[in-house]
Amino acid sequence: MTRADGPAVIGLLGGMSWPSTLAYYRALNEGVAKALGGSHSARVVIWSQDYAEVERLQLSGDWDGAGDLLAAGARGLEAAGADLVAIACNTMHRVSGAVRAACDLPLVDIVEVTAEAARQRGISRAAVLGTRFTAGGALFDAALTARGVEPVLPGPADQALIDRIIYDELCRGSVTDAATRAFTDLRERLRGEGVDGVILACTELGLLLPTAEHGRPAVLDTVDVHVEALVAASLGGAGGTGSAGGPVIAGGKRSAGGTGAAGSAGDARRTGAATAATAASGTAVAAAEVGGT
């Protein structure tokens, strides 16, 4: 535990879109309940944005505006008492630097924890399926390549299909049989082309996954991996340990060595929570230096 009154508080930047935020909330509570037993549940503060505004910023390419939006959300979560922060959206990790720079909360990064999970599962060629801003924007490429995993991106026609399903259906709360079949066919075809792992690099795509396939080593749902790291960070706290040699995957604008009694106590609590995510992801989560991005 990182606080005298219980686990660290998870700050969730959500609403991107609301169906996946629902999945996060359920999985976080189930994860804490499984770990602690009884009637325990997760300590979570959720900032939920109108997705129409997020979608507008994405489709217009206004990433500075998107960064400003999430930075304001992160500051709100910090003010509300969160001890760590997570962006419940793969695509919006394109502006994770703005979130880290905006607050003192450690950020548990979905890209890094997913890439590490792919390495741990022995995946060598991973199909990265998400919006065109995630796949075409090479969001996962560096993290995967650094771990010896080759990213495989969908072709133009497949990417158009994925975008249509995500933006026109899943983000609006619609899960159709046609979309489920099309996505299953795509995954099977990719496996036939030599891909030994599939990364669901959109937090809505897990809605199309049959229940029996959740948890399969060859299928990485980024929601599942992210939630596992967040639960570990919340529950492990100051007692967590990790490899100092791991990459920095999170950090607020102030390091744990900040000055001031209140700041030192808060930073120590948050650094402990961040370090605990190492147990789940195998990567070190650390605070950045003052002014870092």
N, C-alpha and C positions, 0 to 999 in steps of 0.2 A: 504494500500500500504506500501511496506517496503522500497521503494527508492523514491527519489525526482522525478525521471524520469519514474516511473511506477511500475508495479508489480515485485516481486522477479523473478529472472531468474532461471528456472528449468534446471538442468543439467541431461540429460538422458543417462545412459549407455545402449546403444542399439545394434542392429544388432544381437540379440540373440533370435530369428532370425529376419531377415528383415521384414517378413510379420507382426509380432506382433509390431515391431517398427513403422510401418506404421499406425497400429491401434491406438497406443499410440499418435502419432503425431496428427492424426485426432481428437481423443477424447479430447486431451488437448486443442486444438484450439476451438472445439465446446463448451467445458465447460467454457472457458473464455468468448467466444462470448455470451453464454447464460447469464452469470453473469453480464457482462458489457454492452452488447447490441452493436448496431451499427456495425462498422467494426473492433472491437477489436479482437485480437488473442493472443495466448500464447507467452510468452517470453521463448524460449527454445534453449538450446545448446545441440546438439546430438553428442555423441561419438559412432561411429558405427564400430564394429569389424567384420572382416571376420569370418563368423560363422563356417567355416570348422576348424579353429584353436580352437574355443571354443568347438566344438563337439569332436575334438581329445583329448583335455584335459579332458573333462568329461568322455569319454569312456575309457580312459587309467587310470582314477583315479588320475590324477595329479592335485589335488586340490590346492596344493601350487602354481603351475604354473598358475592355473586359478585365484587365489587370486592376484598374481603379475600382471597379465594382467589387471584385473579390477582396481587394485590400480593405475596403470599407467594411465588408462582412467580417473579415478576420479581426479587425479592431473591435467590432461589436461583440464578437465571441470572447475576446480577451476581457473586455469590460464586464461581460456577463459571468465571468469566473472560470472560463475554460483553462485547462492546463496544457493542452496540446491541440493541434488543429489538423484537419484532413479535408481535402477537396474531393467531394463525392462525384467526381466526373473526370474521365481520362483526358478528354480534349482540353479542359480548362487547366490542366497541368502545364499547358503552354505558357501560362502566366503565373506559375508557382513562385517565380522570383519576386513578383510584386507582393505576394502574400507573405513570404519570408521577410521582406524588407519592411512590411507595414506593422509588424507586431513582434513581441518577444516570445511568442509561442513556438515550440518546435513543430515542424511540419512533417508528418509521416507520409512519404511520397509514394504514390501508387505505382509509378513507373519503376522505381528502384526495387521495391519489395516484390513486384511481379517478376522482374528480370532475375532477381536472386532465386525466386521460387522455381523459375524455369531451369536455372543452372542446377539447383538441388535435385530436380526431378530427372536430370540427365537428358533434357531436350537439346537437340543439336540444330534443328531447323524449325523455327516457330512461325506460323502464319499469324500476322498481326491484323486482327479484324476490328475495325472501329470506323469512326467518321473519316472523311478525307483529310481533315485537319490533324487527325492523330496518325493515320497510316502514311498519307502523302507528306505530312509535315515531319516525318522521321522522328516522332516523339520518343519511340522506344529504341531506335537503332543503336545509339551509343551505349545505353545501359545493357542491352542484350549482347552486342559485339564485345564489350569489355569482359563479359562472362563466357565467351566462347560459343554463344548462341547466334546462329545466322537468322536475321529477320527476313521473312518472306512476305511481300505485300501483294494484295489482290490486284488484278488487272483492272483496266478502266471500266469494263462492263460490270464486273463483280463489285467494284467500289461504288458504282452508281446504284446498284441493287441494295447494298448495305446502307448507303446514305438514305435512300428512300424509305427503307424499313425503319431506320432509327428516327428520322425527323418526322415522317408522315404518319407513323403508326406507334412505335414504342413510346416515344416521348409524350404522346397524347393518351397513353394508357390503353392502347389497343394492341392485343396479341392475337393475330389471326392464324388459322391453320395454314393458309397459303404462305405466309411469311415463315412459319416454323419449318414447313417442308423445303422451301427455297434455301433457308439457312442450313438445314441438315444436308441437303444435296451439295451445297458449296463446301462444307467442311469435309464431307466424304471425298469429294473430288480433289481437294487439296491434299488429303492424306494419300490418295493414289498418285499424286505428283511428287511424293517424297518428303512431305512435311510430317514430322513426328510429334508435333505439338501445336495446339491452337490456343492463342491468347485472345480472349474476349475483351478487347481493349476499348470497350464501351460499357458503361455500367448498366445499360439497359439490355444488352445482348443475352445476358443470362436468363432473361425472361423467356427466351426461345429454346432454352436447353432442357431436354427431357430430364425429369428428376433422377433417373438412373445414371445419367452422365455427370451429374454434379459430383465432384470429388475424384473423378478419374484422373490419373497422373498426366495423361496427354491433353487434358483440357484445363486451361487456367482461366477461371472466371476472376477478373480483377477485383470484383466486389468481395469474393470469398477471401482472397489473399490479403486484401487491404484490411478487412474486418479482423482477420486473425492478428495482424500486426497491431491494430488499434487496441484490441482487447488486451494483448500482452503488454502494451505500453501503459494502459490504464491500471492494470492489476499488478504488474511487476514492480513498477515504481523504482524507488531508490535502491531496492534490493537487486535490480536487474544488472546483469553483467554482459559485456559484449567484447567483440574483437576490436581493439583499438586501431587495427590496420584496415578496417572496413571503410568504405567510402562514406562521405558525409551525404546523407540523404535528406536532412532536415536542418533547419536552424532559424531562429528568430534574429532580429537585428541586434540583439545584445547577447553576449556570451555569458556562461555561467559564472564568470568572474566579475560580473557587474558590481558596482558599488552601491552602498545603502543597505540598511538592515532589511527593509521590506523587499527590495529588489533581490538581494542575495537569497533570501528564503524562497521567494517565488521562483527564481531561476534554478535553484537547487532542486525544487520539487519538479519543475518542468524537465530539467535535464535527466532526472531519475526516470521520469515517465518515458522520455524519448529513448533512453538507453535500453529500457526493458523491451522495446520492440525488436531489438537484436535477437532475442531468444526465438522469436517466431520467424524472422526473415533472414537471419544469418548475416545481416549487414549492420554496421554501426550507425546509430542515429545520434547526431551531435549538434550542438549549438554553434552557430557561426560567430565570427568576431564582430565587434561593434561596427555597424555600418556595412556589414556584408550583405550580399544579395543572393 
